[in-house]
Amino acid sequence: MTKLLRALAISVAVAVFTTVVVFVVSYLAAPVSGVQVIGARMFPESEAEEAVPDHASLLTLNVQALERKIESNPWVEGAVVTKNWDSGIVTVKVEERHAVLDAEIDGRRVILASDGTRLPGLGGADLKRIELDEDQLGEVVEFARVLESNGIRLDSVDAAGPGGIEATVEGRRVVFSRGVSAGQTQALEEIMHDHPDATIFDLRSPRRVVVGGPSDGGANGVGSEG
């Protein structure tokens, strides 16, 4: 029994020693000399620096784990981490989310990004605060997700009223309500391109995009068919 315990102790000691040697050799061979962050406005650069362990090595640094950790910050939509083997610099390129909605819902403030993620602040976005109820918030989130899944940019949500919800999409004025379909959003971009003088695009009719002129209403009125 004593011999078995001694053998186990020796095995554990050898394993620990081997691990230490591997980390030391890795660090000496390819140490991380610094962290560079590109594309960050709201994401704190210090958060990326803290995510890289002290005395880290390029050989053992887990790029995918570091990207996931950085993407856990609500401001970060995507992160790409690269290693420079010549300089030892780890570069973190982040794509940030941008606020598109500043809303008051039952006395609480909700700020959303274009993919429906809740943000801790406006991040410098110049948005008008609007009042919504929970159902309307759900409509906005669904609309944002449908647009994003079809590669269309939601710039801002601007107004809400009995006629629907008004937004700016790809720089153009759009009014919608619940149940906007993927087909409508797929057609929207082409229709906006074909009607450069239209003042509003109405998605409130099922499976249709209605083009409106100067006299048409928005969130507080009903648009006429174009």
FIKOLZA-1660 file (N, C-alpha, C; in steps of 0.1 Angstrom, whole numbers, plus 5000, padded with zeros to 4 digits):
% residues 226
   i   px   py   pz ch aa at
   1 5008 4988 5000  A  M  N
   1 5000 5000 5000  A  M CA
   1 5009 5013 5000  A  M  C
   2 5019 5012 5008  A  T  N
   2 5029 5023 5009  A  T CA
   2 5035 5026 4996  A  T  C
   3 5039 5015 4989  A  K  N
   3 5046 5016 4976  A  K CA
   3 5036 5022 4966  A  K  C
   4 5023 5018 4967  A  L  N
   4 5013 5023 4957  A  L CA
   4 5012 5038 4959  A  L  C
   5 5011 5042 4972  A  L  N
   5 5009 5057 4974  A  L CA
   5 5021 5064 4970  A  L  C
   6 5033 5059 4972  A  R  N
   6 5045 5065 4968  A  R CA
   6 5046 5067 4953  A  R  C
   7 5041 5056 4946  A  A  N
   7 5041 5056 4931  A  A CA
   7 5032 5067 4926  A  A  C
   8 5020 5068 4933  A  L  N
   8 5010 5078 4929  A  L CA
   8 5015 5092 4931  A  L  C
   9 5022 5094 4942  A  A  N
   9 5027 5107 4946  A  A CA
   9 5038 5111 4935  A  A  C
  10 5046 5101 4931  A  I  N
  10 5056 5104 4921  A  I CA
  10 5050 5108 4908  A  I  C
  11 5039 5100 4904  A  S  N
  11 5033 5103 4892  A  S CA
  11 5027 5117 4891  A  S  C
  12 5020 5120 4902  A  V  N
  12 5014 5134 4903  A  V CA
  12 5025 5144 4902  A  V  C
  13 5036 5142 4910  A  A  N
  13 5047 5152 4910  A  A CA
  13 5052 5154 4896  A  A  C
  14 5054 5143 4889  A  V  N
  14 5059 5143 4875  A  V CA
  14 5050 5151 4866  A  V  C
  15 5037 5148 4867  A  A  N
  15 5027 5154 4859  A  A CA
  15 5027 5170 4861  A  A  C
  16 5027 5174 4874  A  V  N
  16 5028 5188 4877  A  V CA
  16 5040 5194 4872  A  V  C
  17 5051 5188 4874  A  F  N
  17 5064 5193 4869  A  F CA
  17 5064 5194 4854  A  F  C
  18 5059 5184 4847  A  T  N
  18 5058 5185 4832  A  T CA
  18 5049 5196 4827  A  T  C
  19 5038 5198 4834  A  T  N
  19 5029 5209 4831  A  T CA
  19 5036 5223 4832  A  T  C
  20 5043 5224 4844  A  V  N
  20 5050 5237 4846  A  V CA
  20 5060 5239 4836  A  V  C
  21 5068 5229 4832  A  V  N
  21 5078 5230 4822  A  V CA
  21 5072 5234 4809  A  V  C
  22 5061 5228 4805  A  V  N
  22 5054 5231 4792  A  V CA
  22 5051 5246 4792  A  V  C
  23 5044 5251 4803  A  F  N
  23 5040 5265 4803  A  F CA
  23 5052 5274 4803  A  F  C
  24 5062 5271 4810  A  V  N
  24 5074 5280 4810  A  V CA
  24 5081 5280 4797  A  V  C
  25 5082 5268 4791  A  V  N
  25 5089 5268 4777  A  V CA
  25 5080 5275 4767  A  V  C
  26 5067 5273 4768  A  S  N
  26 5058 5280 4759  A  S CA
  26 5059 5295 4760  A  S  C
  27 5059 5300 4773  A  Y  N
  27 5060 5314 4775  A  Y CA
  27 5073 5320 4770  A  Y  C
  28 5084 5313 4773  A  L  N
  28 5097 5318 4768  A  L CA
  28 5098 5317 4753  A  L  C
  29 5092 5308 4747  A  A  N
  29 5093 5306 4732  A  A CA
  29 5084 5316 4725  A  A  C
  30 5072 5319 4730  A  A  N
  30 5063 5328 4723  A  A CA
  30 5054 5336 4733  A  A  C
  31 5060 5345 4741  A  P  N
  31 5052 5352 4751  A  P CA
  31 5042 5362 4744  A  P  C
  32 5031 5365 4751  A  V  N
  32 5022 5375 4746  A  V CA
  32 5028 5389 4751  A  V  C
  33 5031 5397 4742  A  S  N
  33 5038 5410 4746  A  S CA
  33 5028 5421 4748  A  S  C
  34 5016 5420 4743  A  G  N
  34 5006 5430 4745  A  G CA
  34 4993 5427 4738  A  G  C
  35 4982 5435 4741  A  V  N
  35 4969 5433 4735  A  V CA
  35 4965 5446 4728  A  V  C
  36 4961 5444 4716  A  Q  N
  36 4956 5456 4708  A  Q CA
  36 4942 5454 4704  A  Q  C
  37 4933 5464 4707  A  V  N
  37 4919 5464 4704  A  V CA
  37 4916 5473 4693  A  V  C
  38 4909 5468 4683  A  I  N
  38 4905 5476 4671  A  I CA
  38 4889 5476 4670  A  I  C
  39 4884 5488 4668  A  G  N
  39 4870 5490 4665  A  G CA
  39 4861 5492 4678  A  G  C
  40 4867 5494 4689  A  A  N
  40 4860 5496 4701  A  A CA
  40 4857 5510 4704  A  A  C
  41 4844 5513 4707  A  R  N
  41 4840 5526 4712  A  R CA
  41 4834 5525 4726  A  R  C
  42 4825 5516 4727  A  M  N
  42 4818 5514 4740  A  M CA
  42 4824 5502 4748  A  M  C
  43 4830 5492 4741  A  F  N
  43 4836 5481 4747  A  F CA
  43 4849 5485 4754  A  F  C
  44 4851 5483 4767  A  P  N
  44 4863 5488 4774  A  P CA
  44 4875 5479 4769  A  P  C
  45 4886 5486 4764  A  E  N
  45 4898 5479 4760  A  E CA
  45 4904 5471 4772  A  E  C
  46 4902 5476 4784  A  S  N
  46 4908 5470 4795  A  S CA
  46 4902 5456 4798  A  S  C
  47 4889 5454 4793  A  E  N
  47 4883 5441 4794  A  E CA
  47 4889 5430 4786  A  E  C
  48 4894 5434 4774  A  A  N
  48 4901 5425 4766  A  A CA
  48 4915 5422 4772  A  A  C
  49 4921 5432 4777  A  E  N
  49 4935 5430 4783  A  E CA
  49 4934 5420 4795  A  E  C
  50 4923 5422 4803  A  E  N
  50 4921 5414 4815  A  E CA
  50 4917 5400 4811  A  E  C
  51 4912 5398 4799  A  A  N
  51 4908 5384 4795  A  A CA
  51 4920 5376 4791  A  A  C
  52 4931 5382 4789  A  V  N
  52 4943 5375 4785  A  V CA
  52 4951 5373 4798  A  V  C
  53 4954 5360 4802  A  P  N
  53 4961 5358 4815  A  P CA
  53 4975 5364 4815  A  P  C
  54 4979 5367 4827  A  D  N
  54 4993 5372 4829  A  D CA
  54 5003 5361 4824  A  D  C
  55 5014 5365 4819  A  H  N
  55 5024 5355 4814  A  H CA
  55 5018 5345 4804  A  H  C
  56 5008 5350 4796  A  A  N
  56 5003 5341 4786  A  A CA
  56 5012 5339 4774  A  A  C
  57 5010 5328 4767  A  S  N
  57 5018 5324 4756  A  S CA
  57 5009 5323 4744  A  S  C
  58 5015 5327 4732  A  L  N
  58 5007 5326 4720  A  L CA
  58 5005 5311 4717  A  L  C
  59 5014 5302 4722  A  L  N
  59 5012 5288 4719  A  L CA
  59 5000 5282 4726  A  L  C
  60 4997 5287 4738  A  T  N
  60 4986 5281 4746  A  T CA
  60 4974 5289 4747  A  T  C
  61 4974 5302 4741  A  L  N
  61 4963 5310 4742  A  L CA
  61 4951 5305 4733  A  L  C
  62 4939 5303 4739  A  N  N
  62 4928 5297 4733  A  N CA
  62 4920 5309 4726  A  N  C
  63 4922 5310 4713  A  V  N
  63 4915 5321 4706  A  V CA
  63 4900 5321 4706  A  V  C
  64 4894 5309 4704  A  Q  N
  64 4880 5308 4704  A  Q CA
  64 4874 5311 4718  A  Q  C
  65 4880 5307 4729  A  A  N
  65 4875 5310 4742  A  A CA
  65 4876 5325 4745  A  A  C
  66 4887 5331 4740  A  L  N
  66 4888 5346 4742  A  L CA
  66 4878 5353 4734  A  L  C
  67 4875 5349 4722  A  E  N
  67 4864 5355 4714  A  E CA
  67 4851 5354 4721  A  E  C
  68 4848 5342 4726  A  R  N
  68 4835 5340 4733  A  R CA
  68 4834 5349 4745  A  R  C
  69 4845 5351 4753  A  K  N
  69 4844 5359 4765  A  K CA
  69 4842 5373 4761  A  K  C
  70 4848 5378 4751  A  I  N
  70 4847 5392 4747  A  I CA
  70 4832 5394 4741  A  I  C
  71 4827 5385 4734  A  E  N
  71 4813 5386 4729  A  E CA
  71 4803 5385 4739  A  E  C
  72 4806 5381 4752  A  S  N
  72 4796 5381 4762  A  S CA
  72 4793 5395 4767  A  S  C
  73 4801 5405 4763  A  N  N
  73 4798 5419 4766  A  N CA
  73 4786 5423 4756  A  N  C
  74 4776 5430 4762  A  P  N
  74 4764 5433 4753  A  P CA
  74 4767 5443 4742  A  P  C
  75 4778 5450 4743  A  W  N
  75 4782 5460 4732  A  W CA
  75 4788 5453 4720  A  W  C
  76 4793 5441 4722  A  V  N
  76 4801 5434 4712  A  V CA
  76 4792 5424 4704  A  V  C
  77 4790 5427 4692  A  E  N
  77 4782 5418 4683  A  E CA
  77 4791 5406 4678  A  E  C
  78 4804 5409 4675  A  G  N
  78 4813 5399 4671  A  G CA
  78 4827 5403 4674  A  G  C
  79 4836 5393 4676  A  A  N
  79 4850 5395 4679  A  A CA
  79 4859 5385 4671  A  A  C
  80 4870 5390 4666  A  V  N
  80 4880 5382 4659  A  V CA
  80 4893 5384 4666  A  V  C
  81 4899 5374 4671  A  V  N
  81 4912 5375 4677  A  V CA
  81 4923 5368 4669  A  V  C
  82 4934 5376 4666  A  T  N
  82 4945 5371 4659  A  T CA
  82 4958 5372 4667  A  T  C
  83 4968 5364 4663  A  K  N
  83 4981 5364 4670  A  K CA
  83 4991 5368 4660  A  K  C
  84 5000 5377 4664  A  N  N
  84 5012 5381 4656  A  N CA
  84 5024 5374 4662  A  N  C
  85 5029 5364 4655  A  W  N
  85 5040 5356 4660  A  W CA
  85 5053 5363 4660  A  W  C
  86 5054 5374 4652  A  D  N
  86 5067 5381 4652  A  D CA
  86 5068 5391 4664  A  D  C
  87 5056 5398 4666  A  S  N
  87 5057 5409 4677  A  S CA
  87 5052 5403 4690  A  S  C
  88 5044 5392 4690  A  G  N
  88 5038 5388 4702  A  G CA
  88 5025 5395 4706  A  G  C
  89 5020 5403 4697  A  I  N
  89 5008 5411 4700  A  I CA
  89 4996 5403 4696  A  I  C
  90 4986 5403 4705  A  V  N
  90 4973 5397 4703  A  V CA
  90 4963 5408 4699  A  V  C
  91 4958 5407 4687  A  T  N
  91 4948 5418 4682  A  T CA
  91 4934 5413 4683  A  T  C
  92 4926 5421 4690  A  V  N
  92 4912 5418 4691  A  V CA
  92 4904 5429 4683  A  V  C
  93 4897 5424 4672  A  K  N
  93 4889 5433 4664  A  K CA
  93 4875 5430 4668  A  K  C
  94 4868 5441 4672  A  V  N
  94 4854 5440 4676  A  V CA
  94 4845 5447 4667  A  V  C
  95 4833 5441 4665  A  E  N
  95 4822 5448 4658  A  E CA
  95 4811 5451 4668  A  E  C
  96 4809 5463 4671  A  E  N
  96 4800 5467 4681  A  E CA
  96 4785 5468 4677  A  E  C
  97 4776 5466 4686  A  R  N
  97 4762 5469 4684  A  R CA
  97 4759 5484 4685  A  R  C
  98 4749 5488 4679  A  H  N
  98 4745 5502 4680  A  H CA
  98 4730 5503 4684  A  H  C
  99 4727 5512 4693  A  A  N
  99 4713 5514 4698  A  A CA
  99 4704 5519 4687  A  A  C
 100 4692 5513 4686  A  V  N
 100 4682 5517 4676  A  V CA
 100 4669 5521 4682  A  V  C
 101 4668 5518 4695  A  L  N
 101 4655 5521 4702  A  L CA
 101 4658 5525 4716  A  L  C
 102 4652 5537 4720  A  D  N
 102 4652 5542 4733  A  D CA
 102 4638 5543 4738  A  D  C
 103 4633 5534 4746  A  A  N
 103 4619 5533 4749  A  A CA
 103 4616 5533 4764  A  A  C
 104 4605 5538 4768  A  E  N
 104 4600 5538 4781  A  E CA
 104 4588 5528 4782  A  E  C
 105 4589 5518 4790  A  I  N
 105 4579 5507 4790  A  I CA
 105 4574 5505 4805  A  I  C
 106 4562 5510 4808  A  D  N
 106 4557 5508 4822  A  D CA
 106 4567 5515 4832  A  D  C
 107 4572 5526 4828  A  G  N
 107 4581 5533 4838  A  G CA
 107 4595 5529 4838  A  G  C
 108 4599 5519 4830  A  R  N
 108 4613 5515 4829  A  R CA
 108 4619 5518 4815  A  R  C
 109 4632 5520 4815  A  R  N
 109 4638 5524 4802  A  R CA
 109 4644 5511 4796  A  R  C
 110 4642 5510 4783  A  V  N
 110 4647 5498 4776  A  V CA
 110 4654 5504 4763  A  V  C
 111 4667 5500 4762  A  I  N
 111 4675 5504 4750  A  I CA
 111 4678 5491 4742  A  I  C
 112 4675 5491 4730  A  L  N
 112 4678 5479 4722  A  L CA
 112 4687 5482 4710  A  L  C
 113 4695 5471 4707  A  A  N
 113 4703 5471 4695  A  A CA
 113 4695 5466 4683  A  A  C
 114 4701 5467 4671  A  S  N
 114 4693 5463 4659  A  S CA
 114 4690 5448 4659  A  S  C
 115 4697 5440 4667  A  D  N
 115 4694 5425 4667  A  D CA
 115 4686 5421 4679  A  D  C
 116 4680 5431 4686  A  G  N
 116 4672 5429 4697  A  G CA
 116 4679 5428 4711  A  G  C
 117 4692 5429 4711  A  T  N
 117 4699 5428 4723  A  T CA
 117 4697 5440 4732  A  T  C
 118 4695 5438 4745  A  R  N
 118 4693 5450 4753  A  R CA
 118 4707 5456 4757  A  R  C
 119 4708 5469 4756  A  L  N
 119 4721 5476 4758  A  L CA
 119 4720 5484 4771  A  L  C
 120 4732 5486 4777  A  P  N
 120 4732 5493 4790  A  P CA
 120 4731 5508 4788  A  P  C
 121 4732 5513 4776  A  G  N
 121 4731 5528 4774  A  G CA
 121 4730 5530 4759  A  G  C
 122 4729 5543 4755  A  L  N
 122 4727 5547 4741  A  L CA
 122 4740 5546 4733  A  L  C
 123 4752 5547 4740  A  G  N
 123 4764 5546 4733  A  G CA
 123 4766 5558 4723  A  G  C
 124 4761 5569 4726  A  G  N
 124 4762 5581 4718  A  G CA
 124 4752 5582 4707  A  G  C
 125 4743 5573 4706  A  A  N
 125 4732 5573 4696  A  A CA
 125 4722 5585 4699  A  A  C
 126 4718 5592 4689  A  D  N
 126 4709 5603 4690  A  D CA
 126 4695 5598 4687  A  D  C
 127 4688 5593 4697  A  L  N
 127 4675 5587 4695  A  L CA
 127 4664 5594 4704  A  L  C
 128 4652 5595 4698  A  K  N
 128 4641 5601 4705  A  K CA
 128 4635 5590 4714  A  K  C
 129 4633 5593 4726  A  R  N
 129 4627 5583 4735  A  R CA
 129 4612 5582 4732  A  R  C
 130 4607 5570 4731  A  I  N
 130 4593 5568 4728  A  I CA
 130 4586 5559 4738  A  I  C
 131 4573 5560 4739  A  E  N
 131 4566 5551 4749  A  E CA
 131 4560 5539 4741  A  E  C
 132 4563 5527 4747  A  L  N
 132 4558 5515 4741  A  L CA
 132 4552 5506 4752  A  L  C
 133 4543 5497 4748  A  D  N
 133 4539 5487 4758  A  D CA
 133 4546 5474 4755  A  D  C
 134 4544 5464 4763  A  E  N
 134 4552 5451 4761  A  E CA
 134 4549 5445 4747  A  E  C
 135 4537 5445 4742  A  D  N
 135 4533 5440 4729  A  D CA
 135 4541 5447 4718  A  D  C
 136 4541 5460 4719  A  Q  N
 136 4548 5468 4709  A  Q CA
 136 4563 5465 4709  A  Q  C
 137 4569 5463 4721  A  L  N
 137 4583 5460 4723  A  L CA
 137 4586 5446 4715  A  L  C
 138 4577 5437 4717  A  G  N
 138 4578 5424 4710  A  G CA
 138 4578 5425 4695  A  G  C
 139 4569 5435 4690  A  E  N
 139 4568 5437 4676  A  E CA
 139 4581 5443 4671  A  E  C
 140 4587 5452 4679  A  V  N
 140 4600 5458 4674  A  V CA
 140 4611 5448 4674  A  V  C
 141 4612 5439 4684  A  V  N
 141 4622 5429 4685  A  V CA
 141 4621 5419 4673  A  V  C
 142 4609 5415 4670  A  E  N
 142 4607 5406 4659  A  E CA
 142 4610 5412 4646  A  E  C
 143 4606 5425 4644  A  F  N
 143 4609 5432 4632  A  F CA
 143 4624 5434 4630  A  F  C
 144 4631 5437 4641  A  A  N
 144 4646 5439 4640  A  A CA
 144 4652 5425 4636  A  A  C
 145 4648 5415 4642  A  R  N
 145 4654 5402 4639  A  R CA
 145 4651 5397 4624  A  R  C
 146 4639 5400 4619  A  V  N
 146 4636 5396 4605  A  V CA
 146 4644 5405 4596  A  V  C
 147 4646 5417 4599  A  L  N
 147 4654 5426 4590  A  L CA
 147 4669 5421 4590  A  L  C
 148 4674 5418 4602  A  E  N
 148 4688 5414 4603  A  E CA
 148 4690 5401 4596  A  E  C
 149 4681 5391 4597  A  S  N
 149 4682 5378 4591  A  S CA
 149 4682 5379 4575  A  S  C
 150 4677 5391 4570  A  N  N
 150 4677 5393 4556  A  N CA
 150 4687 5403 4551  A  N  C
 151 4696 5407 4561  A  G  N
 151 4707 5416 4557  A  G CA
 151 4703 5430 4555  A  G  C
 152 4693 5435 4561  A  I  N
 152 4688 5448 4560  A  I CA
 152 4690 5456 4573  A  I  C
 153 4695 5468 4572  A  R  N
 153 4699 5476 4584  A  R CA
 153 4688 5484 4589  A  R  C
 154 4685 5482 4602  A  L  N
 154 4676 5490 4610  A  L CA
 154 4683 5501 4616  A  L  C
 155 4680 5514 4613  A  D  N
 155 4688 5525 4618  A  D CA
 155 4682 5530 4631  A  D  C
 156 4669 5531 4632  A  S  N
 156 4663 5536 4645  A  S CA
 156 4648 5533 4645  A  S  C
 157 4642 5533 4657  A  V  N
 157 4628 5532 4658  A  V CA
 157 4624 5546 4664  A  V  C
 158 4615 5552 4656  A  D  N
 158 4613 5567 4658  A  D CA
 158 4600 5571 4665  A  D  C
 159 4589 5563 4663  A  A  N
 159 4576 5567 4668  A  A CA
 159 4567 5555 4669  A  A  C
 160 4557 5556 4678  A  A  N
 160 4547 5545 4679  A  A CA
 160 4533 5552 4682  A  A  C
 161 4523 5547 4676  A  G  N
 161 4510 5552 4678  A  G CA
 161 4499 5542 4674  A  G  C
 162 4487 5546 4673  A  P  N
 162 4476 5537 4669  A  P CA
 162 4477 5531 4655  A  P  C
 163 4485 5539 4647  A  G  N
 163 4487 5534 4633  A  G CA
 163 4498 5524 4631  A  G  C
 164 4506 5521 4641  A  G  N
 164 4517 5512 4640  A  G CA
 164 4530 5518 4646  A  G  C
 165 4541 5513 4642  A  I  N
 165 4554 5517 4647  A  I CA
 165 4562 5522 4635  A  I  C
 166 4568 5534 4637  A  E  N
 166 4576 5540 4626  A  E CA
 166 4591 5538 4628  A  E  C
 167 4598 5535 4618  A  A  N
 167 4613 5533 4619  A  A CA
 167 4620 5539 4607  A  A  C
 168 4633 5540 4609  A  T  N
 168 4642 5543 4597  A  T CA
 168 4650 5531 4594  A  T  C
 169 4648 5526 4581  A  V  N
 169 4654 5514 4576  A  V CA
 169 4663 5518 4564  A  V  C
 170 4676 5515 4565  A  E  N
 170 4685 5518 4553  A  E CA
 170 4683 5533 4549  A  E  C
 171 4681 5542 4560  A  G  N
 171 4679 5556 4557  A  G CA
 171 4666 5560 4552  A  G  C
 172 4656 5551 4551  A  R  N
 172 4643 5554 4546  A  R CA
 172 4632 5552 4557  A  R  C
 173 4621 5559 4556  A  R  N
 173 4610 5559 4565  A  R CA
 173 4601 5547 4563  A  R  C
 174 4599 5539 4573  A  V  N
 174 4591 5527 4572  A  V CA
 174 4581 5526 4584  A  V  C
 175 4568 5522 4581  A  V  N
 175 4559 5520 4592  A  V CA
 175 4554 5505 4591  A  V  C
 176 4553 5499 4603  A  F  N
 176 4550 5485 4604  A  F CA
 176 4541 5482 4616  A  F  C
 177 4536 5470 4617  A  S  N
 177 4529 5465 4629  A  S CA
 177 4532 5450 4630  A  S  C
 178 4525 5443 4638  A  R  N
 178 4529 5429 4640  A  R CA
 178 4528 5421 4628  A  R  C
 179 4536 5410 4628  A  G  N
 179 4534 5400 4617  A  G CA
 179 4541 5404 4604  A  G  C
 180 4552 5412 4604  A  V  N
 180 4559 5415 4592  A  V CA
 180 4567 5402 4588  A  V  C
 181 4565 5398 4575  A  S  N
 181 4570 5386 4570  A  S CA
 181 4584 5387 4564  A  S  C
 182 4591 5376 4563  A  A  N
 182 4604 5376 4557  A  A CA
 182 4603 5381 4542  A  A  C
 183 4592 5377 4536  A  G  N
 183 4590 5380 4522  A  G CA
 183 4589 5396 4520  A  G  C
 184 4582 5402 4529  A  Q  N
 184 4580 5417 4529  A  Q CA
 184 4594 5423 4530  A  Q  C
 185 4602 5419 4540  A  T  N
 185 4615 5425 4542  A  T CA
 185 4624 5423 4530  A  T  C
 186 4623 5411 4524  A  Q  N
 186 4632 5408 4513  A  Q CA
 186 4628 5417 4501  A  Q  C
 187 4615 5420 4499  A  A  N
 187 4611 5429 4488  A  A CA
 187 4614 5444 4491  A  A  C
 188 4615 5447 4504  A  L  N
 188 4615 5461 4508  A  L CA
 188 4627 5468 4502  A  L  C
 189 4639 5462 4503  A  E  N
 189 4651 5469 4498  A  E CA
 189 4650 5472 4483  A  E  C
 190 4646 5462 4475  A  E  N
 190 4644 5464 4461  A  E CA
 190 4634 5475 4458  A  E  C
 191 4623 5475 4465  A  I  N
 191 4612 5485 4463  A  I CA
 191 4617 5499 4467  A  I  C
 192 4625 5500 4478  A  M  N
 192 4631 5513 4482  A  M CA
 192 4640 5518 4471  A  M  C
 193 4647 5509 4465  A  H  N
 193 4656 5513 4454  A  H CA
 193 4649 5518 4442  A  H  C
 194 4637 5512 4439  A  D  N
 194 4629 5515 4427  A  D CA
 194 4621 5528 4429  A  D  C
 195 4620 5532 4442  A  H  N
 195 4611 5544 4445  A  H CA
 195 4619 5554 4453  A  H  C
 196 4629 5561 4447  A  P  N
 196 4638 5570 4455  A  P CA
 196 4631 5582 4460  A  P  C
 197 4619 5586 4454  A  D  N
 197 4612 5598 4459  A  D CA
 197 4601 5595 4469  A  D  C
 198 4598 5582 4472  A  A  N
 198 4588 5579 4481  A  A CA
 198 4592 5583 4495  A  A  C
 199 4582 5588 4503  A  T  N
 199 4585 5593 4516  A  T CA
 199 4583 5582 4527  A  T  C
 200 4575 5572 4524  A  I  N
 200 4573 5562 4534  A  I CA
 200 4570 5548 4527  A  I  C
 201 4573 5538 4534  A  F  N
 201 4570 5524 4529  A  F CA
 201 4563 5517 4540  A  F  C
 202 4551 5512 4536  A  D  N
 202 4541 5507 4546  A  D CA
 202 4541 5491 4546  A  D  C
 203 4545 5485 4557  A  L  N
 203 4545 5471 4558  A  L CA
 203 4533 5465 4566  A  L  C
 204 4523 5473 4568  A  R  N
 204 4512 5469 4577  A  R CA
 204 4502 5460 4570  A  R  C
 205 4502 5460 4556  A  S  N
 205 4493 5451 4549  A  S CA
 205 4500 5437 4547  A  S  C
 206 4493 5426 4551  A  P  N
 206 4500 5413 4550  A  P CA
 206 4506 5410 4537  A  P  C
 207 4519 5406 4537  A  R  N
 207 4526 5401 4525  A  R CA
 207 4528 5412 4514  A  R  C
 208 4527 5425 4518  A  R  N
 208 4528 5435 4508  A  R CA
 208 4537 5447 4513  A  R  C
 209 4542 5454 4504  A  V  N
 209 4549 5466 4507  A  V CA
 209 4542 5477 4500  A  V  C
 210 4536 5487 4507  A  V  N
 210 4529 5498 4501  A  V CA
 210 4537 5510 4500  A  V  C
 211 4539 5516 4489  A  V  N
 211 4547 5528 4487  A  V CA
 211 4538 5540 4489  A  V  C
 212 4542 5549 4498  A  G  N
 212 4535 5561 4501  A  G CA
 212 4541 5574 4497  A  G  C
 213 4533 5584 4495  A  G  N
 213 4537 5597 4491  A  G CA
 213 4537 5607 4502  A  G  C
 214 4539 5620 4499  A  P  N
 214 4539 5631 4509  A  P CA
 214 4527 5632 4518  A  P  C
 215 4515 5628 4513  A  S  N
 215 4503 5630 4521  A  S CA
 215 4500 5618 4530  A  S  C
 216 4508 5607 4529  A  D  N
 216 4505 5595 4536  A  D CA
 216 4509 5596 4551  A  D  C
 217 4501 5589 4559  A  G  N
 217 4504 5590 4574  A  G CA
 217 4515 5579 4578  A  G  C
 218 4519 5580 4590  A  G  N
 218 4529 5571 4596  A  G CA
 218 4523 5564 4608  A  G  C
 219 4530 5564 4619  A  A  N
 219 4526 5557 4631  A  A CA
 219 4513 5562 4636  A  A  C
 220 4510 5575 4634  A  N  N
 220 4498 5581 4639  A  N CA
 220 4487 5583 4629  A  N  C
 221 4488 5577 4617  A  G  N
 221 4478 5578 4607  A  G CA
 221 4479 5566 4598  A  G  C
 222 4470 5565 4588  A  V  N
 222 4470 5554 4579  A  V CA
 222 4475 5558 4566  A  V  C
 223 4485 5551 4560  A  G  N
 223 4491 5554 4547  A  G CA
 223 4482 5549 4536  A  G  C
 224 4482 5557 4525  A  S  N
 224 4474 5553 4514  A  S CA
 224 4482 5544 4505  A  S  C
 225 4476 5536 4496  A  E  N
 225 4483 5527 4488  A  E CA
 225 4489 5535 4476  A  E  C
 226 4502 5531 4473  A  G  N
 226 4509 5537 4462  A  G CA
 226 4511 5527 4450  A  G  C
% end
